[in-house]
Amino acid sequence: MRVGIDTSWDMQVGIDTSWFLASFSSYFQTLFFGDFREKNQDEIELKDVCAAEFIHLLEAIYPSVDIEADNEDLMRSNVECLLRLADCYQVDIVTKRCEVYLKKCPVSEVALEDKVLYAQDYRLPKLMEQCIKEFKTVDDVKKLRQTSQYSRLTQKTQLLIHENIT
């Protein structure tokens, strides 16, 4: 499998056993074993993927199937990228690991407004519930409204936040 950006390749990732990715991703399950021409190719081009980010995704998959696996260093610096790629390639284990990490990490590491946005955009209900509970006063909501993230929140998310303080 080759991973790169557009037509300039950053690197080639050798994965001898396609079942590895397929076992963690319905996207790759379909790509490798579905009725597609790619299933018989030696190399599959993944467009619009930065090779370094894809390597991070592989690192997030690899520790084990334990969603509590300790990979905080990887999560800390790559959580947004991991959520995006996990969503794109349907890698639920990585999405769950990101949610566990975001629930545990302090707001000094990942701001509350970012956590709410991740919870909304990547459908992380447990994280959303935890974040909503953090908005306890009108001042908390006023602070949120002053951030750039607020305009990206859906009306549903905004309503959940407002309902929590009333």
Summary of the structure (lengths in Angstrom):
residues: 166
radius of gyration: 18.3
end to end distance: 52.5
largest distance: 58.3
contacts: 455
relative contact order: 0.09
helix: 61%
strand: 7%
